[in-house]
Amino acid sequence: MEPPEDGYRAKLARLIADAHAAHAELLERVPAGVRASLPVDATGVTRGIEILGAAVGIEDELRAERDRLNRANPAVLHGRVFGRVPLGHETVVAAFAEGARVRAGLLERLADAVDGGGFREEVRALLAASPLPDEDTETAVAALRAAYDAQERAVLLCAGRLDARG
């Protein structure tokens, strides 16, 4: 994959900003009950992982891993058992947390492909500084937002490292 003219980091920063804007616009248009089910959005990080994975030649591997791991997402399992019954708050939080756990592993694998095990540990430490909620608490959504922000920083860090490597 040919690097963007202004670099991967700049491209992904724009992509993340656009995803934030689209999420905010969506939240303005949906009813409050639906809004509560969309506390965070990983579109920018997910797309960033895909772009950088393609740049280092592991896009298919990352996609297969993501798809395999997301089969056990609480929202997917809820749908298989209960059909279209609305998700409870605990299930929403658990589903977003599980998605973030999957992406964290993908980000670590991506960091390793970008610049080796030392860089992987750097990304792992960045993600560990904003842990995901283990259970539904009053601060669960705030913890999700902090973890998602850390993932955005991690994908931008990977992009910057890839840019620096040429």
N, C-alpha and C positions, 0 to 999 in steps of 0.2 A: 504494500500500500504506500502510495506517495504521500510524504508528510505535507500537511497544509502549509501554505505560503508563510503564514505568521506563526506556525508552530502548533503542536497539539494542545499545549496548555491554554493558549488564547482561544482556540476553537472550542475546547471543552468548557472553558469559563463562560463563553457565550451560550453554549448549549445548556449549561446548568442554569444560567440566568433566564433563558427562555423557558425552561421547564418550570422554574419558580413562578414566572409570570402566568404561564398557562394553568398551573395549579391554583393560584390565587383567583384567576378569572373563573375557573370551574367552581370554586368554593362560593363565589358570589352568586352563582346561578342556581345552585341546588338547595333543596330544603335543609333545614337545620339537622334533621335526623340523618340525612345522607352526609352532610358536612362532618358530623361527628365520626363517621366511618372512614373519613379520608384525612387523618391527622397529619400525614406526611406524604411525600411523593419521592420516589427513587428514579424517576425517568431519566434525569440527567446523569446519575451515577451509572445506571444500567447501560445507557447508550454509550457513556464514556468507556466502560469496561469493554463493550463490543468494539469500539473504534480502536482502542489501544491493543486489544487482543488481536485484531486483524493486523495492526502495524507490526506486532512481534511474532505473528504466525501461529497464534494459539486460539484464534476466535472460535473454531469449531469445538475444540476441547472445552473451552470455558462455557459455551452454550450448552453442550451436552451435560456438563456437570451441573449447571444452573437448572436445567430442565429436570434432571434426575432428583436433585435435592428439593426442588419446589413441589414435588409430588406429595410430600408429607406436610405441606403447609397447613396450619390449622383451618384456614378458610376453605381450602380445597377439601380437606377431610370432612369438614362440617357440611359442605355441599353434597358430598357423596352419601352421607348418612341422613341428613335432614332435608335435602333438596333446596328449594328457594326460600326457606325460612330465614328471616333476617338474622344477621349475626349479632350476638351480644357484645357489649363493650370489651369484655375479657377476651373474646375470640378475635376481635379486631386488633387489639393490642398484641396478642400472641401471634397473629398472622403477620403483622408488620415487623415484629421482632424476629420472627423466623426468616422472613425475607432478608432482613438485614444480616442475620447470621450467615445465610447463604452468600450474600454479596461480600461479606468480610473475608470469607474463604477464597472467593474468586479474586478479590483485590490482593490478597497475599500471594496467590499463585501468579497473578499478573506482575506484581512487584518483583518476584523472583525471576520471571522471564525478562523483565526490563533490565534488571541490574544485579541479579544474584541474591544469595541468601542474606547478606548483610542488609540490603535494602528491604528485603521481605520483613526482617525483624524490625526495621524502622517503621514500616507501614503497620505491622502488627501492634507496636507500642502506641502509635497514633490512635488506632482504633480502640485499643484497650483502655485508653484514657477516658473514653465516653461509653461506658458499658450499657448494654441493653437491659431493660427491666426483666427480672426473672418472673415476676408475677404482676397481676394488676394492682397497682397502687395509685394513690392520688397523684403521684409524680411520674407515672408511667409514660404519659404522652410527652412530657418534658424530656424524659430520658430517651425516648425514641427520637425526638427532634435533635437532641445533642449527638446521638449516635449517627443519624443520617447526615448531619453537618460534618462529622468526622469522616464519614465515607466520601463526601464531596471533597474534603481537603485531601484525602488519600488518593483519589483518582486524579486530582490536579497535581499532586506531588509526583505520581507516576508519569503523568504527561510531561511535567517539567524535567524529570530525569531523562525521559526519552528524548526530549528536545535537546538537552545538554549532551547526550551521547551522539547526536547527529543522526 
